[in-house]
Amino acid sequence: MEIQITENAEKSYLEIISMYSESKASSFSKKTISVLDIIKQNNHIGHKYQNTRYRKFLLSEEVYIFYKIESDIIYIVLFWDNKRNPLNLDIILHS
């Protein structure tokens, strides 16, 4: 399987990482790469998110990765900081 990161995922990742110190950002980046590899190897590891086509995987205590699978491609659609309003999450995923 191939992983593709959407523009929205890249934007949300950069927003999250910009709030971290340099050392925490580096650690978060390494963890992200590791988790993406895990998802690539076992793409159904994430929990289904409500009644959507998305799956979520806990990246850190505060951040989920949302992704969807289409054919042989895993689309990373969003990095979600759990401190944000959950109503906004549904708006983003349904747009």
N, C-alpha and C positions, 0 to 999 in steps of 0.2 A: 504494500500500500504506500501511496505517496501522501505527504502532508503539504497542504497549502494554507498559508496564513492570509486571511482576508485583510483588507484595508482597515476595517473596523477593529479587528483583533490587534493589529499592529498599533493603531492609535490608542486603544485601551491599555495595551502593554506599556507603551511609552508614558502614558499618564500615571500609571501605577509606579513604575520604576523611577520616575522623576521625583517622587516623594521620599525616596530612600536615600540613605547615606551611600557613599561610594562602595563601602564594604558590603552593606546589605544588598545593594543593587547587583553587585557581582555574584553574591551568593544566590540571589533570586534568579539571576540569569542562568546560572549553572543548574539550579533545580528545575527551571523551565525546560531546558534542553533534555534533562534526564526524564522528565514527565512526558515530554513529547515523544521520546523514544519508547517509553512504556506504552503509550497510546498507539503508536505505530505498530508495535509488536502484538498488541492485544486490543484492537480497536473497540471492543464492546465492554471494556473494563469500566468505563464511566457509567454512572446511573442515568437512566432516562429522566429527562426533565419534564415533569408534568405530562400533558398530552401533546407533546411536540415531537419533532424529529431530532431534537437536540439531546446530547448527552453532556453531563458535567463531571468534572474530575477535580478533586481538591488538590490544588497546587501547593498552598501554604495555609496557615491558620486563617488567613484573611482573604485568600484569592481562589476563585474557581476558574477553570478553563471550560468554556462551552465549545462543543464541536458537533459537526454532523458528518455523516458518511454518505457519499453518493458514488456509486460504482466502485472504482478502486481508489478513490480520493477521500482523504480525511480533511475536511475544511475546519480550521480553527477559526471560530467566528467571534469570540469575545473572551477577554480576561476580565473577570468581575470581582471588584473589591466588595466584600461582604458588608462593609460599613455603609454602603450606599443604600438608597431607598429601593426595596425589592419591587415596587411598582414600576420603577424605571427599567428594571431588567426585563419585565414582560413587554414593555413598550419597545425596547431595543430588539428583542428577539422576534417580535411579531411584525417588525417593519421591513 
